[in-house]
Amino acid sequence: MSFTGLPPEAVPPLMTGIIVPHPSVEGRAEAYLPSPCIQNHAANLAFLPDGTLSCVWFGGTMEGMGDISIYMSRLAPGSERWSEPEKMSDDPQKSEQNPLVFNAPDGKTWLLYTSQTSGNQDGAIVKCRISNDGGKTFGPVRILCDSPGTFVRQQIVVNGSGDWLLPVFRCVGLNGQRWSGDADTAAVLISRDGGASWQMLDIPDSLGAVHMNILPLGGDEMIAFYRNRFAENILSSRSTDGGESWSAPAPIDLPNNNSSIQATILNNGAIAMVYNHANAGTSDARRQSLYDEIEGGEAGETAVVADNSARKAVWGVPRAPLSLAISRDSGRSFPDRVDLDTGDGFCLSNNSKDSLNREFSYPSVLQGRDGALHIAYTYYRRAIKYVRLAPQSLP
């Protein structure tokens, strides 16, 4: 199956949250989540304790702007319509990004996200809100990690000892210049006391490895996948001690365009990965940085960034196609692949107001108990698209 993107003007009228069967593909249904925002990006899915499927993302005018906030929509069990979103954060001075939801072993539900000024990811901190009623309501905003430059994207994993593993990446600025991703590395925040305190564990030799996505393989064995800042291949590393130590990230057989990926363990033990099947070798499209439209202080201005690094992060490689690949050998290879959405994937601009962006990106994926695969992702930075695949539709 392969699906070509819609004209940009066709997307807003579809943002009703209503799930509809695909007209020509059996076993596929989809929806565009409702949102009051012009820009919507970085979705993450999670089942709440009562079986409600939640989707969180950030929305506003443009990534990095002070009106970027966290939103949550819910899909109740048996419902075929996503709820109107609830605004979960509202600091007018900060761009609040990359949310995730975690159901803790003690029954509490956590909402985590990052908070930064403008495009300064090297100044970001991690904030959280905690729910005592299964995600229906959330308490006040707290600071989880105040180490500048700490960013989250992927889910918390609990190891066999009961420790919480929160994968993070560390956004590093160089020589006083604006952050551009050239020196970012991976780490894990470990909590041994139910989230009361956290210890930072750096991943060895992880320059350019970000968005660490940890999956338990059984016992103390774990695998992690990473986005690649240098737009070459998805990276992977392994742990044999419950996440206390990790091998250095190494490339696998899937390309990466310096855009987010996410994987999940399926009910049958296979691994499903959603990602862009593209890298720097498939296109010469480039932009200066993720925030080059706002870095000068006003949208549209461009900052001059000095060459301070031996390698530079690669930005602007088209974010398309959005693909689903399956591994049946614990993540060593991904031979089976289908494209979920195809198009030109243009991402040389984050401008949603003028419908300039046409990327499919930042996927989230999980499987329900009934075997259906749930996927959410950015559609043109205008909407969050939701796709549900019946078990027989998987490659």
C-alpha angles and dihedrals in degrees: 000000000000130000128199119218123258125245106273093243091058094062105072096058089054094056094101099114091236113141113223131180115253107256096230109021119074114221096023124107129169147182140185109229119236117250137164090216132096091215124044123175148153104037123193125190128209136161113237119222093266093053096262112143110228128197122194127185141147125262141178136099101309136345109271095028121121093244093063107116140165121264133189130200125183135211109202119215109278093011123125096198131072115228125248105273124259118220106237102182134028117177104148092200097053139063103228112202151163102032126191136180123223128189104210123213090246091062098258121126119220130204113200129185143152128255125202143154115251112311094334101121090162087070097049122125131191121248131184145190123204129214124206095186104059097275098309092115133007134213129234124306115272132184110245098177124009097182102124115245097026112141133182133200111145135064129277114250124204114216129212092271091056094252117144116233115201111184112216139168126222116228108210126195119211125224095332094305123130115276114267103162098255096126104031119140138184130251142162125231108213123199119191095176106057097275098312093116136009136209121205116229115186120216110233120248092358102143106152094009110121140155091045108204112198121202124182114229098187134290110010094329119113137168127206130198125202142198111239117231090201093057098236115112138336108267129221139192135176140220127200097183104061095275098308091119135013139200118243114276113263132183122267129198096276123088124233130201098197091273130119125280132188134194136185138191110249124221090258093053097258120127121238116202125191115195145127110281093219141087141177090286093062097057140018093211109129140170129192097245143327092269101036091124094060106023094099090060096260129069110263097027119116126215121218109236121197122228101254102151137064089228126032127212111250117233130179103039105144114268097224152138100037104213140187118214130181129213122195097178101067095274100310093117138007107203099158118072141161130180115239096189131005134192139113092296093213109190105158086114133039091202109133095164091070094033093242098141122079104172130139104206154132098050127195121198137183138153126235125222089258090060097252114140116226119203131177127182147157114279111199089325083278102091144012108240121206123203126186119196123194114229092254089057094063118105 
